[in-house]
Structure formats: structure tokens, C-alpha cells
Amino acid sequence: MPSASTVSVQQQIKIAEIPAKACHVVAHAAPGPHEPKELCEGARQATPSPGLISELRKQQSKQRQIRNRTDHAADTVTIGPTGSVDYPVPSQCNSLFSVPSLGISNPDRFTTCSASQWDIYTWTTDNDGDTEITGEVYVTDYQWILYSPSLTGSWIHELAMYNSNGWGDLSEGAELSISNLCDTNQSTCLAAELEPAGSNDGTPTFFANDTTENDFVWQGFDAGPASTVGTTVANSIDSLDGFLGVWFQSPTYGFGVIENGSYDGQSGTMPGRCDNVLTTTDACVNEDNIPTLTYDSTKNPLVAPVAQHIYNAQQAGALSIQWGVPGGSLLTRDTSASDIAANRTAACGSVTVPTGDSCDEFPMASTYQGASFSGPGNFSTAIVPKSANDSQGGLTGGFYSANRVIDGDPFYVLAILPNGTPSW
């Protein structure tokens, strides 16, 4: 997602027929149009700051519309949680959290980070249908998911809230109720609140302005076929996409929930996947992160001949396609035994291999880009010591297991020569 500070996004809020002097609160994330779901009674009167008021349009027909307006840029808010949190903010998220940017980042296979900004405001409408904003506050929410092989079929999910630029009715802050999105489909995942107690049940919480002392922590659990919740189904893959986030409401004002994607008021929706394919025990990763398989000769001298082969094959012009290189073509894992055998035959079947040596092929036989798929001119072979190929096999298998790279998962390949020179 582009940074909100560089994108002009117009919001349109459609207001249903309402009684005179009714008050409303709307929360919406930037960017994207959203519609309020409910209204509330009891007008509030306040004098908004002239520099922050959006231009309003009088009612047209039976609907009153707030004029399309440009959201305040994210750089009007101090980005980055600095308050006390139960689980320290992962350093991998710093590139997203420490600059005025919004969106989702996938820094590694076991971490995902999200930053969203919400504009919450109240307004009044008089008998003539004139609408005026009476309060506004920006809420930036920072979320992160931490996966770990030691957390079997589960993960840590933390949320830190930061309010700023409040004025009028919302000059002190805003009251929101927060629920974990796993609660919307408990056949997919479950969430147990760790901090604070009751944070997962939609209990209203007041978020004061200019503080990050608003910290919520859950432990999430896979509840799909790969998990031990219910009947476990072997070789299952459980997608968590769409459920790793939070859901907001504004109970104080009757409604403050937004339309945002498929779920009212959802924020985050970070990627995640659990499986019991690689191991019989369920485990989870951030599948949107594309990992890199590294053959580092400086750390594993035995693999040096293979690293040299891959280094040569990845150079521009060596093959018609630059495989496994950023900007080139990704490799994707193939777990089919028959495909792997066919790739080896296509690459090395006609190669004479001296005793003690081995035929090395690139792309590897365990990919959908192997020789039987890519065809002549799109793969390379080299004679290397058997010990080098054995070393490569161990590194490759370890990479697949550690990163839970299953059939069809993409990845990069990096070769590092004995002198430390990388292939890209």
C-alpha cells in the first residue's frame, strides 16, 4: 500500500435519514470509502477548529452526504509506539512503525506487522439538514504477529493504540471496544486474551490522546483441520488470512464501526498459515514473506562448488531466465517425487559423471522450474564433488523445514562464494 502521506484519498460518508439534532460518530481507515451502520440520539454542540473541519454539503434528496474530503496525511501524527508494552515491538517492524507510513509489512517468515490509521469524528445535524463536525481524533493502531516453532499451532498477537490531534467532543480521546477477528470465525482460529483481562470480548476501553499506553495481547490458536481442535486431518493447510486483526466499535456513540473490506471495522488482517504437512505437528508461518535459500560458502565450505555453479547461472545472460533473483523469476517448491525424478532426468540423464562426483542442476529438481518444466536454455548443469551436492541437499532440506516451505511456495536463492561475493 502506498504511504497515506503521498496519496490523496477522498472519503464519502453516506448518512441515512436522521432526526433533528442527532449525533453520530464514524470511524474509518484511510484509504477507502465506508458507510456508518447506526446512528445515535442526543446532539453535542462544540466549536470545531477551523483548520481541521471538512467542507460539508447540505442534504440532497433523502440522504445527507458529507462532502468528499482528503484525509489528513499520516505524517501529521507521530508514528511509532513508544509506551510500555508487554511484548517489545519487534525490531523487524521498525521500518514500518518508525516512519509515517501505513500498511502491512512481512519482514520474515515468523513476523508480520501492520499500521493503520482511523479518523473518528462526531457530528450534529440540525432541522435544516445542515451537518457540522463537532469533534475528531486520529487513532493509529500498530499490530504485530509473532510465530514460533515452539508455539505449536499458535502465535502471539499484540496491538498498541496511539491517539492524536483530538479536538472538540473528542479532545480527551475516544472510547472503543476491541475484539480479535478470530472471534468472527472460531472454526478458523481462536484468541485468548493475555493482556488486559477481558480485552477480547468487546469491553469498551477509553483511549486517551497522546499516549501509547493502550496495549492488548492475545495468544491465537489454529482451529482448522491441521490443529488439534476437533478432529485433526493429516496433510492439512489452514489459511488464517482475513482473521489476524482486530475489530473496532464505538459503543459510546451508538456506532463507530466502518465498512472496511469484508468485516465491519476490521484492522490489520495480517497474513498467516498453519499446516501439518511438513511435520505431523501443526505449526504456523507468515506465508506472504518470500524466504531466501542461501548457499553460503563462507559458512559451509563443502557447498562452495554448488554455490559457484548457481552464481554463474544467475548472472545476466547465463540463462534466458534469471531464476531465484529479485527482479527475475521466483522458484517454487515441488514436492512430487515423480516431478523431481523427471527434472533430474531432463537435466542430468545424458551427463557422464565421474566416480566421486555428482551432476548438479539449477534450478533445483525440487522446484516447478526444474529442467523438465523449464526446457532447454532455461537450466544449467555442472559436475561437482558428491560432498558438495550432499551439502546442498542438507541445506535445502533444512531451509524447507525451518521456513515451512510447502508445495507451491515461492522462494529466492542466493549463492555466496568463498570470498564473500554474493550472486545478487
N, C-alpha and C positions, 0 to 999 in steps of 0.2 A: 504494500500500500504506500502511495506517495505520502510524504510528510504533510500534515494539515497546514503547516506554515507556508507551504508552497502551492497549495491548491485552494481555489476559490469554490466553495460548495454552497449551493443555495438550498435552504430547507423550506419546505412548505408544510404548515400545520393546518389541518382541516378541523374546524370546530363544529360540533353538532349544534342543533337548536338548543339554546340555553336560556334560563330565567334571568331577569334583570339582576344586576349586582351579584352575579355568580363568580366564584373564584376558582381558579384552576392551577394545576401545576403540571408541567410537561418536562420530561427528561429525555433527551435524545443524544445519541452519539454522533460525532462528526466522522465521516460524512454519511449522508443517506437520508431520504425522507421518512418521516414517521408520523403516525396518527395517534392522538390521545384516545383512550378507551372509555374513560369515565370522567364525570365532572363532579364538582362538589359545591355546596351552598356556603354562603357567608362571605361577603366581599371583604377584602382587605384594602385599605387605602394607604398609599405611600407615594412619595415623590421620587421617582427613579432618577438616576444620574443621567443628564442629557447626553453625555458622550457614549453611553452604553445602550441606550434604548434603540430597539429595532424600529424601522418605519412600519407603521401598521396600516392596514387597509380596512375600510368600513365593510360591513356585511354586504354580500352580493347574493341575491335570491334568498334562500333559506339557510345558507351556510355562510358563516363568517370566517374569513381567512386572514391569518397573519401573513403579511407580505413576505415574499421570498427575501431572504437576507443572507449575508455572508457571515459565517461563524467566525468568532474571534480566533485568531491563529493560536496554535498550541504554544508559540513562544511567548504569549502573554502570561504563561503560568510557569512557575519554577518546576521543571521536570526533575524527578528523581527522589524516591523516598529516602528520607534521612532520619526518620524517627526510629524508635526501638521496635524491632520485630523479633518474633520468636525463632524464626529460621532466617539467618542472614541472607540478604539479597545475593543471589549467585553472581559471581563476577562475570559469568558469561552473558548476563543480561545487561551489563553496564552500557554497551554500545547503543541499546535501545532506550534505557532508562535515564542516561545522563545527558542526553541531547533532546531538543524539542521535537521529538518525532513520535508518531503513533503507529500502531500496527502490531504484528506478530513476528518474532524472530525465532529461528531454530538453530541455536549456536552449536549444539552437539546432539548426539543420539539420546542423551538422557536428560536434556533440559529443553524447555520451551518457555518463551517469555511473551507477555502481552502488555501493551499500554493503550488504554482507551480514554477518551475524554467525553464527559457528559455535560450538557448545558441544561441545568434545571432552572425553570423560571415560573413565577406566578403571574397571573394577570386578572384584571377585572373587566367586565363588560357592562355598560350602562343600558338604560332603556332604549336609547337610540341605536344601540348596536355598536357603539364605539368601544374598541378594545385597547387596553393600556397595560403594558408590562409593569408590575409593581415590585418585583424582586428577581434576583438572578444570582446563581452561583455556579462556578465550574468545578466539576468533580473529575479528577483524573484517577483512574484505577490502574494499579500495577499488579499483574498476576504472574506467577511462575509455577511450573510443574517440574518436580524432581522425580525422575525414575531411578531405580537402582536394582541391580540383580539380587540384592539382599532383601528387597521388598517384594516378596513373591506375589505377583498379580495385583500389586497396589502401587501407590505413589503418594507424594506429598504435594498438596495444592495450597498455595498461600496467596492472599490478597492484601494489598496495602492501599488505602484510600488517601487522597490528598484533595482538600477543598481550597479554593482560592477565588479572589475577586468577587466575593459576595457583597451584595448591596440590597437596600430596600427590605422587603419581607424576609429575605434570606441572608441578611448581613451577618448573622451569627453562625450560619451553617444550614444544613438541611437534614431532615430525618428520612432515612431509607430503611427498608427491610431487604435483607440479602439472603438468597438461597443458593445452594450449589446446584448447577444444572444436572448433575447426576440424579437429583430427585425427580426430574421430569420423566425419566425412563429408567426405573430401577431394574429392568431386565437387562440393561446395558452396563450400568455401573452404580455403585453405592458410595455415599460420602459420610464419614463420621467426623463431626466437629472435634477438633483438638483445642482450639482457642478462638474466641472465648466460648464458654459453655453456652449451648443453645444458638450458636451463630448460624446453624444450618436450617433452622426451622422458620425463617422469615420474621424473627423477632425484630421490631423496629429499633433502630440504632440512630442516635443523633451524631452526625458528623460535623464537628466544629470546623470553622475555617482556619486555614493556615497551619495545619498540623498533619502529621502522618502517623499519629498515634492511633490509627484505625486499622487494626491488624486482625485478619481472620485466617485460620489454618484448618485445613481438613486433611484427613487421610482418605484417599479414594481407593476403591476396590473394584476390580473387574467382576462383572456379574454375568458375563456371556458364557457361551458353551465351553470356552477354554478354561474357565475358572472352576473352582470347587464349590461355587454357589449353585445349588441344584445338581443336575446330572452333568458330569464332565464328559465332553465329546472330544475324542482324540483328534489331533491334527486340525484344531480349530484356530481361526483368526478372528479376533474380536476388535472391530473398529470403535474407537472412542470419539471420533470426530463429531463435533456438534454438541458434546456433553461436557467438555472440560472448560468450564467457565462459570460465571455467576449470573443470577437473575435478580434484577432490581425492581422494587415497587416503592411508591411514596405514600405510605399509609396516612401521614398527617394531613395530606391534602386530598384524600379520596382517590386520586390517581396520579401517578407519575411514571407509569410504565410506558415503554416505547414499543413500536414495531421495529425490530432490528433483525433481519434475516428470518429464520423460521420460528423464533421464540420471542415472546414479548420481553423486552428489557434485558436481553442476554448480552453479556460482555465477555470477551475472551475467546471462547470457542477454539481453544488451542488443540493441536493435533495429538493423537495418541493411538497406540495399537498394542494389544496384548495377544500372545499366542502360546500354544503348547506344541508347536510344530518342531522347532529346533530341539526342545527339551520337553519331557513329559510334564515338567512343572511350568505353570503359567508364569510369564514374565512380560514386561511392557517396555516400550521404547517410543521415542518421537520419530515416527516413520517419515516425517517430512524433511528431516535432516538427511542430507546425502553424505554418507561417510566416505572416507578415503582409505583405500587399502595401500599401505606403504611397504615397499621392499627397500629397507634402509641398510645399505652395505656397511655403513659405519657402525651399526649396532649388531648386524648379523652378517659377518664376513662371508659365510658359506653361500649366501644368496647373491653375491656380487655378480657372477656371470649372468644370472637371470635379470638382475637389475640393469646390467649393461644392455642386454637384449631389448628390454622394454624401453629403456632410454632411447635407443636407436630407433625403435619402431614408432615412438611417439613424436619424433621430430617432424616438423612440417615437411611434407613431400615424401616421407619414407613410405607411407601407405596412402591410399586415396582418401582414407578417413583417419582423423586423429582420435583414437579410441581412449576413453578414460581421462580425457583432458578437459578442464573447464573451458568452455567455448567450443569444444569439439563434440564428440558423441559419448554419452554415458555408456557404461557397461551395466548389464542387468543379470542377476544370478539365475542360472538354470539348474534345477535340482534333478532333472530327468536323467536317469542312468543311460538310457538309450541315446539321448541327445549328446551327452558327454562323450560317449563312445564314438558317435558319428563325427563329432568335432575333432577328436584325436585322430581318427582315421583319415579325415579330409586334410588335416594339417600335416600329419607325420607318417601316414601309411606308406608313402613311397620313399621315405627318407632312410638312408642307411646309417645306422647308429653304431659307432664303435663300442666295444666292450667297456663297461665302466662309465659310459656317457648316457645321455638321455636327450630326447627331442623335446625342446621347449617351444610352445606355441603361444602367440599373442594375437588377438585376445584369448584369454584362457578358455580351456574346454568347458569349464563350468559356468559359461555365460551364453546368453542368447545371441551374442555377437561372434561366437566361435566360428571356425573355418567352414563348417557345413552350412552355416547361415549366411556368413558374410561373402563367401565366394572368392575366387582368385583376385589378387591385387589388394585385398582388404584384410589380409592376415600375414603374419610373419612367423618363420620358424628359425631356430638356432640350435646347434649342438652344444650342450652344456654338460658339465660333470653331473652324474646322478645325484651326488650330495647336494648340489645347488638346487636341482629340481625337488629333491626331498625337503629341503629347507623352505622353498617356496610353497610347497604343499602344506607344510605345517603352519606357516604364516597365514596362508589363505584361509585354511580351516578355522584357525583361531580368530581371524577377523570376522568371518561369517558368524561364529558363535557369540563373540563378545558384543557385536552390534546387532545381533538377531536379524541378520540379513537373510530373508527367506526368498522363495522363488518369485522372480519378477522385480525384486528390489534393486534400485539403481545404486551405483557407486562409482567413485573415481579410482584411478590407480596412479600412484606416484613412485617413481624409482629414484633412489639416491645412490650415486656412485661412491666408491671408496674415498674419493677426495672431497665428498660432501656436495657435489654438484647435483641438483635436482633435475628431473626430466621436464618439469614445468614450474 
